[in-house]
Amino acid sequence: MYTIPNLLTFFRMLLIPVFVTVYYLDWKWAHQAGAFIFWLAAITDYFDGHLARRLNQTSKLGAFMDPVADKLIVAAALLMITHTYNSVWITIPAIILMAREIFVSSLREWMAKHNESDTVKVSFWGKAKTMAQMLALIGLLSELEVLYWVTLGKILLYISAILSVYSMAQYLSAAWVHLKKR
């Protein structure tokens, strides 16, 4: 339970209330500090998986908690940017991203109940979606126009929404044969 990867996952979960609180503080640089905390959480997401495989410290607890931690912090960030920007052009891709996460998580749970988890394991396109999504959220949360961070964030938000639909379709297609049997 107390492996380095699991500790990083728990740390990421502990960062969620810190991230939200800091982002909404009445400080001139609160959004940039919140974006930094989100970035830190995103980096721990990479390292916990990498270290789990490298140090041979994979566990059932880690396999369960890692995606939960990811979805919680991403959900918080998506809600925060929809509030901050108050725009349909931010809200629509945010809803697409959240809907995909719920759908794919449910699909994975269904497939696991039927001993078919390998059918819907993480794909390249799912990883590409996650990378675009994390970078988009960092740019949008920071609200920095320096080097066009917000503009880049908006573009990456749409790219991640497109990749999310594509990867969701891939997962569904791979699982379809098994779903039809049920």
HUHU-V938884 format. One record per residue. RES is the residue in one small letter. PSI is psi as a letter, one per 40 degrees, with the letter a starting at -180 (NA if undefined). OMEGA is omega in degrees with one decimal (* if undefined). Layout:
RES	PSI	OMEGA
RES	PSI	OMEGA
//
This chain:
m	d	-176.2
y	f	175.4
t	i	179.2
i	d	178.8
p	d	179.3
n	d	178.2
l	d	176.8
l	d	177.8
t	d	178.3
f	d	176.2
f	d	178.8
r	d	178.7
m	d	177.7
l	d	179.2
l	d	-174.8
i	d	179.1
p	d	177.1
v	d	178.7
f	d	-178.2
v	d	-179.1
t	d	-178.5
v	d	-178.7
y	d	-176.3
y	e	175.8
l	i	-179.5
d	f	178.3
w	i	-180.0
k	d	-175.9
w	e	-176.6
a	d	-178.1
h	d	177.6
q	d	177.5
a	d	176.5
g	d	178.1
a	d	177.7
f	d	179.0
i	d	176.5
f	d	177.2
w	d	179.3
l	d	177.8
a	d	179.7
a	d	178.8
i	d	178.9
t	d	177.1
d	d	178.1
y	d	-173.8
f	d	-178.6
d	d	177.7
g	d	179.9
h	d	-178.9
l	d	178.9
a	d	179.7
r	d	-176.1
r	d	-178.1
l	e	-177.3
n	f	-179.1
q	f	176.0
t	i	179.5
s	i	177.1
k	d	178.1
l	d	179.0
g	d	179.2
a	d	177.5
f	d	-172.4
m	d	-176.8
d	d	179.3
p	d	177.2
v	d	178.8
a	d	179.4
d	d	-176.0
k	d	178.9
l	d	-177.4
i	d	177.5
v	d	177.7
a	d	178.1
a	d	-178.9
a	d	179.0
l	d	176.7
l	d	-178.3
m	d	179.7
i	d	177.1
t	d	176.8
h	d	-176.7
t	d	-174.7
y	d	176.3
n	f	-176.2
s	h	176.8
v	d	-177.6
w	e	172.5
i	d	-175.6
t	d	-177.7
i	d	178.5
p	d	177.6
a	d	177.9
i	d	177.7
i	d	-179.3
l	d	179.6
m	d	179.7
a	d	179.2
r	d	-179.3
e	d	179.8
i	d	-179.3
f	d	-176.5
v	d	176.9
s	d	178.5
s	d	178.1
l	d	179.3
r	d	178.8
e	d	178.6
w	d	-177.9
m	d	178.5
a	d	178.5
k	d	-178.9
h	f	177.0
n	f	-180.0
e	f	-176.7
s	d	-178.3
d	d	-179.8
t	d	-175.3
v	f	177.2
k	i	-174.1
v	h	-178.7
s	i	175.9
f	d	-177.2
w	d	174.8
g	d	177.7
k	d	177.8
a	d	176.6
k	d	-178.6
t	d	179.6
m	d	179.4
a	d	-178.9
q	d	-179.8
m	d	179.3
l	d	177.7
a	d	-177.0
l	d	176.8
i	d	179.3
g	d	-178.2
l	d	178.5
l	d	-176.1
s	d	-176.0
e	f	178.9
l	h	174.8
e	e	176.2
v	h	-178.5
l	f	175.6
y	f	-179.1
w	d	-178.2
v	d	178.6
t	d	177.2
l	d	177.9
g	d	179.8
k	d	178.8
i	d	-179.5
l	d	176.3
l	d	177.9
y	d	176.8
i	d	-179.8
s	d	176.9
a	d	177.9
i	d	178.2
l	d	-179.9
s	d	178.1
v	d	-179.8
y	d	-178.6
s	d	176.5
m	d	178.5
a	d	177.3
q	d	179.9
y	d	-179.5
l	d	178.7
s	d	179.6
a	d	-177.6
a	e	-171.5
w	d	-179.4
v	d	-178.6
h	d	179.6
l	d	179.7
k	d	-179.1
k	d	-173.9
r	NA	*
//
